[in-house]
Amino acid sequence: MAQKTFYITTALYYSNDNLHIGHAYEAVATDAMARYKRARGYDVKMLTGMDEHGQKIEQTSEAKDKSPQEYVDHIADLVKELMGTLDIDYDIFWRTTVDAHKVAVKKIFKKLYDQGDIYKDAYEGLYCVPCETFYTQHQISNGKCPVCEREVQPVKEETYFFRLSKYQDALIKHIEDNPNFIQPKSRQNEMLNNFLRPGLEDLCVSRTSFKWGIPVEFDPEHVTYVWVDALSNYAVALGYMGDDDTEYQKYWPADVHIVGKDIVRFHTIIWPALLMALGQPLPKQVFGHGWLNIDGKKMGKSLGNAVDPNMLVERYGVDAVRYFLLREVVFGQDGNFTNEALMGRINADLANDLGNLLSRTVGMIDKYFSGKLPAAQAETEFDTSLCEVAATAVQKAEDAYDNMQFSDALNEIWNFVRRANKYIDEVMPWVLFKEGGQKERLAGSLYMLAESLRIIAVLIEPVMPNTPRYVYEQLNMSDDNMKTWGSTKEFGLLGREIVISKGDIVFPRIDLKKELEGLAIE
């Protein structure tokens, strides 16, 4: 039987140097899902990259006294650096300025024009330069963009239009027939009630008022509208409209596009309509996540409230930051970032719960058995309960991961972590040691804890890719078969004779007052 494939994408990063923890959030979630699917045995392809054309980039690069290409090259380096800092294990980093992309987009535009889905006319209306978005009068309030709240500009120019309205009924039917196509449910209702059912207007797909874009091959005074250009990347990066479409045939349709809630409309209306016109399958799902806010406001450099993910990783470690991002907020909803919340999670969940479980377990094996745990079977009344909690955690975490409910998955795993800590207090290994004649029971109980740590390490790997290694090293686990997702389904696979390698504390506690004072000074 052929290996199952899984194709997952982030939205392309827009070319600006305003990279903050909100951008990290989407990348970490996408990476966690990709890692989870790899652990489940899927052939995974993960795409991220850069949306590099448009009027705003042309204006911004000019203000910085750079060519547009120099400017986007610089931003691409910053984005790749951020991906490395966050341990994002992508397969494709796609840039819309590469030749393969330009050639394919020109072919897409020409095909749609030749079959009558694109026609030439004139546009007069309202346009938001930062969002690269056209709006009708009823979609704006007080002359401002409904997304970024900046002033929209009146625009009048000759343009090509895509017959978006032609696909309105087909889009409504597809969404109604495929209730998981748009997630979460609230985004689906928004698309249907605010855009599709009131009626779609044909879409402007070219511009003549600036030059930084992909020229329309048969009318070079026009450049392709940035959303048509950018959205095509998901298929083009796999070889669609290229010389070799092997990967496109293998991985398309995409299993999920992960995007911010502000661009769900483009990914669930414009992109599917383009694919319908091209006769190509639609992505299976578009998941619109919420924003990370500070004091109820969307994070942004222009607002003076951006949080630098590089600084957070440097201070607290990449796994701690990744854990916080996916544990603190229900994926799909808006969340609030504070330094206090981050440090609270590190101290409570990582230092007190997980870190403490590891250090206590290896510490007791070192203290009571000189680092060499003999083979023995636990015989306490608490063993069955611990095994049951382990099995429940595995199943519920799996179900939650499958639905990209990362916070729920981590909550289930931490129920197991806390239960294992409680097991220590119930069994009281120190009492068994002092009593004498209880060495087999003591060894068996410590084995139960070591085996729990093995399973926990596997379960957290999608979110915390580095921490499992510290667990495996301290338990001297060299057999990769014990590190697979499938191995979590059976309690007791760890070799009964354990030789530990005691290491440093994985998650040191943070002095909250001192740390906040230090941040204030910086």
ABEGO torsion letter per residue (X at the ends): XBBBBBBBBBBBBBBBABBBAAAAAAAAAAAAAAAAAAAAGBBBBBBBEBBABEAAAAAAAAAAGBBAAAAAAAAAAAAAAAAAAAGBBBABBBBAABAAAAAAAAAAAAAAAAAGABBBBBBBBBBBAAAGBBBBAAABBGGBBAAAGBBBBBBBBBBBBBBAAAAAAAAAAAAAABAAABOBAAAAAAAAAAAAAAEBBBBBABBAABABBBBBAABAABBBBAAAAAAAAAAAAAGBGBABAAAAAAAOBBABBBBBAAAAAAAAAAAAAAAAAAGBBBBABBBBBBBBBBGGBBBBAAAGABBBAAAAAAAAEAAAAAAAAAAABBBGBBBBBBAAAAAAAAAAAAAAAAAAAAAAAAAAAAAAAGGBBBBBBBABAAAAAAAAAAAAAAAAAAAAAAAGBAAAAAAAAAAAAAAAAAAAAAAGAAAAAAAEGAAAAAAAAAAAAAAAAAAAAAAAAAABAAAAAAAAAAAGBABAAAABAAAAABBGABBABBBBBBBBBABBBBBAAAAAAAAAAX
